[in-house]
Amino acid sequence: MKKCFRFHVAKFVCSTILICCLSFFSFTAGAQNESIEAVVHSVADNIMRNTSYKFIDTKTKTSYTGTAQFPSDAVIRTQSLYNRWEYSNGVMMIGMLKAARAFGKEAYADYVQKNFDFIFKNAGYFDKLYAANKRSEWAPFFRMGSLDDCGAMAAALADANEPAKNQQYQAYLAKAADYILTKQLRLSDGTLSRNNPHNMTLWADDLYMSVPFLARMGRVTGERKYVDDAVKQVLNFNKYLFNPANGLYYHCWYSDVEQNGVAHWLRCNGWIAMAQVELLNNLPATHPKRNELIKLLVRQITGISRFQDQSGLWHQVLDKPDSYLETSGTAMFVYAIARAVNEHWIPASYKSIAIEGWKGLSEKVRADGNIEDVCIGTGIADNIAFYYQRPRILNDFHALGAVLLAGTEMLRLNAGNQQR
């Protein structure tokens, strides 16, 4: 009798402990979800608050809602930075679309559609200015003379156009795809390059400015040429820019002198990580290069993990711990690692790198959605001091899309942890 009583007491205690543990983990996971959602919503809502869909005369400061209202002598810009045709806004809009799905916020998807509609509806006025060699808003839209002009924005437009099926959008996408495939400067082996600062310079940034769009075009059209070019770029950029001594990428390769630049700049390594992930996102499961591409991504994640600061963030110059901690590149890494774990491309053990990165990153996002310590736009220089001294400012738009993308994947990662 006593044994039976002790057995039931022990069973009751064990059951109580198990219920308490499950309740605790459920509460903890729920709190983590709420924290992730708070960060993403603060950033996305701040973007929406500061997008006006208006134009401003830079001389008189008068604002207008449409091009028909402009005086003949007006010098016009969009009032909001988020209405401009800038590559970082392309990343931001991809982040808004993914956040819309992940958090059930249709308003974020509507925002992207409204933003593109605003640009295309008013483009005719500025196209005439550009054709007349006058200063024109959205000049990169009409110029299409570099990967910065079209690649990231076209990737976002491709995502927006999947439900929209807009003929104007489709015409632009076809033009951008033709530009990248047939007109953009390339090395003799087909690697995308630029003519600055040296003749035929390979920029790490350009992997993102090309591959995500090419990969989407391959998936949407079913045409192998887009995917083949995207895969070739990833393989070739790895060949030219990867440093096997430390597992990091250089910012550039000078083909005229056959040497790399001086810096393992954080954000350019982030562009490479995101580009590789975006290719895998859109690559057919049976593609013969898929496993090789995954190995390259694992190699990069292993490399950057060695340089993560104890705060969870990474440094502006990755291998220089006396350089400042920077948020846009950190967000890119968090997105890439969390996505790779969520898609089972890499072992689940890598999730701790993303978790620590998100902890550090979320502390840099203010309650109003502004993001601290973002490096401004950065060119290439031959002295390491240039990278150290690049200003870090509040809410530079290079961080916006990356933080939104990181948050969407961290929500999935947290959900996966709950299920294990």
N, C-alpha and C positions, 0 to 999 in steps of 0.2 A: 504494500500500500504506500509506504513512504517513498519507495523507489519510483512508483508511478506518479506520485505527487511531485517529486523532484523533477521528473522528466517533463511534466506539463509546465511546471514553473520555468524550467530552462527553455522549453520551446516558446513559451510566451515572451520571455526576455529577449531571446534571439529574434523573434518576429518583430518585437517592438523596436529593437536596435536597427533591424533591416528597414522597417518603415521609416524610422527617423533619418537613416542615412539616405534613403531614396528621396525623402522630402527635402533634405538638405541639398543634395545634388541638384534636384529639380529647381529649388529656390535659387541656388547659385547660378545654374545655367540660365534661368529666366532673367536674373539680374544682369548677367553678361549680355544677353540678347537686348535688353532694354538699354544698356550702355552703348552697344554698337549702333542700335537704331537712333539713339539720341545724337551721336556724332554725325551719322549720315544725314539725318533730317536737318540738323543745324546747318551743315554745309550746303545741302541742296536748297533749303528754304532761303538761305542767304543769297544764293545765286539768283533765285526767282525774284526776290525782293529788289534786287539791283539790276534787273533787266527791264528796260523801259519801252522797247519797241518804238523809239523816237529818234529823230535826228536833231543835231544842234549845229547852228552856224557858229563857227569858231571865232568869228569876228564880233558878232553882236550878242552871242550867247542866247539867241532866240531858239526855242525848240519847236519842232514840227513833227506831225504824225505821218506825213506822206510827202512824196517827191513833188506832187503838183503844187504844193504851197511854197516851194523854194523861190526866193528872189533870184534874179539872173546873176547877181554878183556875189551870191552866198558861197562861203567855203564850208562845206558840209562834212560832218562826221557822224557816225552813230553815237548817240548819247551814252549808251552802255558798252562797256568793254566786251560783254558777253554776246553782243550782236555782231561782232566783227569776224571776218573770215580769217581766223588765226588757228594754227595747228593745235594749240593747247585747248581751244574751244571745241575742237573735234574730239579730243580725249574726254573733255568735260561732258559732252553730249552722249558719248558712249556710256559714260558712268551714270548719267541720269537715266538712260534707257534701262540699264541693268538694275539700277536701284528701284525703278518703277516696278519691275517684275519681282525682285527679291522682297520688297517691303510692301507690295500691294498698293503703291501710290501712283495711280493713273495720271495724276497731275504732272508728274515728272516726265512721262512720255509725251503728254500734251505740250509741255514746255518745249521739248525738242522739235516737235512738228511745227509749233508756232514760230520758233526761231528760224527754221529753214524757210517757212512760208514767207516770213517777213523779208528775208534776203532775196529770194527769187522774185517776189512780187515787185520789189523796188529796184531790181538789178538793172533794168533798162536805162534808167536815168544815168547811172554811174558808168555803164558800158559806153555810152556816148561820150562822156568826159574822158574816159580812158582812151578811146579811139582817137580823140582829138589831142592826145598827149597832155591832158590837163590832170591836175591832182584829183584822184578818184578814190572814194571809199570802196572797199572790197577789191582793190587792185589785184591782189593775188588770185582772186576768183577769175578775173579776166586774163591775167598775164600767164598763169600756169607755166612758169619758167623754171621751177625747182620743185623738189619733193615737198618742201615746206609749204608751198603754195596749195597743194592739192591732196597729199596722201592721207593725212589724219582726218581732215574734214570730209574727204570722200568716203573713208571708212565709216564715219558716223552717219553720213548721208545714205550709205548702202543699208545700214541697219534701220534707219528711219523709213526708207523706201520699201522695205519688205512688206509692211502692211499697206503703205500708201499707194504704191504702184503709180507714181507720178511721172508723166512723160518728160517733164522738164528735168526732174531728178535723174531719170534714166539717161537722158542725153548728156548730162554733165558727167555721170559715172563712166559712160562709154568714152568720153573725151579724156578724162583723167587716166583711165586704163590704157588708152592708146599712147598718151604722153609718157607714162612710166615705161611701157614696153618698148616704144620705138624712138622716143625723143630725148629722154633723160641721159645725161652724160654717163658713160660707163668705161671701166677699164677694159683692156683687151680680152679678158676672160669673162666679161659680162657683169662684173661687180659694179653696182651703182656708186657714183662718185660725184664730186663737185670740183670746180676750178678755183677754189680758194680754201685756205690761204696759199697753198702751193698748187701748181698745176696737177690736176687729177688726184685730189685728196679724198680719202675714204673717211667719212664721218660716222661714228657709231650711232648717232642720233637717227641717221637715215634708214636704219633697219626698221625702226618703228614708222617712219614716214612713208614706207612702201609696203612692207610685208602684211600688216593687218588688212589693208585694202585689197592687195592682190589675192590674199587668201579668201576674203569674202567674195570677190569676183569669181574665183574658181568654184566656190561652193554654190553661188547663186546661178551662174551660167552653165556649170558643168564642163567648162572648157579647161582642158589640162594645162594650157600654156600659162595661165595665171598661177596655178599651184606650183608648176615646175620652176617658174621664175622666183617665186617666194622661197621655195626650198633652197634653190641655188644661192640666193642672197644670204640666208642664214648660214649655210655651210661656208661660203666664201668670207663672210664677215668674221666668222670664228677663225678661219685660217689666217686672216690678216691682223686681227685685233686682240686675240686671246693671248694672255701671258701665262704660260704653263708654270712659271716659277712661283706665282702667287694665286693663281686661279681667278684673276681679274682681267678686265678688258681695258685696253688703252682707248683714249678718246678718238684717236685718229691714226691713219697710215698715210705717209707721204710717198706716193709711188715714184716721184721723180728722184728721190734719194734713197728709196727703199728702206725706210725706217719709221718706227712709231713715234708719236708725240711723247710729251713728258708725263702726262697725268692719267691716273686711273680715276677719272672724275665720276662721282657718285651717280649723277642723273643719267649720264650716257650709259652706264652699266644698267640702270633701271630701264632705259629705252630698249636695250637689248633683251632683257629678261621679259618685258611685256610683249615684245615682238615675237619672241619664241613661243610664248604662251598663246598669243592670238593665232599664230599659225597652227598650233596643235588644236586649238578650239575649232578650227574650220577644216582641218585636214581629214580626208577620208580615212576611216579606221584601217583600211587595207593598204594604205600607201606604203610602198617598199622602204621609204626613208623614215618612217614614223619612229621606229625604235632608236635609230641613230639620233634623231632630233631630240628625243626624250633624254638620251644619254648626255647630250650637250647641255640641256637644261639642268640636269642633275649636277653636272660638272660645275656649272655656274653657281648654283645654289650652295654647293659645298664650298666653293671659293669664297663667296661673300659671307657665309656663316662665320668664317674665321675672323672677320673684321667687324662684327656687330658689337657695338658698345654695350656696356652693362645697363644702360638706360633703355636698350631695345632699338635705339636709333642707329643710323650709320653716319659716317663722317663725309663732309663735302669732298674731300680727297680720300678715297676709301682706305688707303694704306697709310694715311697720315693722321694719327690720333690727336695731333695738335691743331688740326683744321676743325671748323665748327660742325656741330651736328645739324643735319639738314633733313627737311621733312618730305619734299617731293620725291626724292630718290628712295627714301625709306618706304613711302607709301607704295611705290612701284614694286619694291621687293616683297612687301607684305602681300600685295595682290598676287604676284607671280607664284610665290611659295604656297599660299593658301589655296589658290586655284589648282596647282599641281597636286597637292595632297587630296583635295576634294574630288579630282578626276582620277585619282589612283595612278597617276603617272610616276609618282615618287612615293617612297615609304611614308607611312603615317608618322614615323618618328620625327620627320622634318617639321611637323606642325608647331613644335615648340619655338622654332625660329620666328615663325609668323606671329605666334601669340605674344612673344616678347616684343616684337616689332610693333604690333598693334597697341600694346600697353604704352610704349613710349610715344607713339604717334598720337594716340587719343589725348594725351596730356598737352599736346601742342595745338589742339583744336579748341578754340574758345567757345563759350556758350552761345555766342551770336553767330557761330559758323566761320569766323575768320581763322585762318591757319597761320601759325607763327613759323618763322625761320625758313622761308622758302627762298632758295637761290633764284635770282633773276635770270633772264635769258643769257646764254653764255656761248661765246664763240670759241675759237681755238687760238692758243698762244704757245710760244716755245719756252716760256718760263713758268715754273710751278707756282710762283707768287701770284700770277694772274688768277689761278683757281682759288687760292687761299683768300684773295681779296675781293672776289665777286660778292656784291652786296646781298644780304639776306633780308627780305622784307616781309611785311604782313600781307598774306593772302595774294601773293603773286599767282596768276592763274595756271602756272605750271603744276601746282599741287592739287587743283580741284578735282579733276577727273580721276587721278590716281587714288585720292582718299575715298572717293565714292566707290571705285572698283574694289579697293581693299576692304571696305566695310561690307560690301555684298558677299565677298568670299569668306570673310570672317564670320558672318552670320551662318553660312553653310557649314563652315568648319565647326562652329559651336554646336550646331544641330547634329553633326556627325559624332561629336564627343558625347552628346546626350544618349545617342542610340547604341554606343559601344558598351 
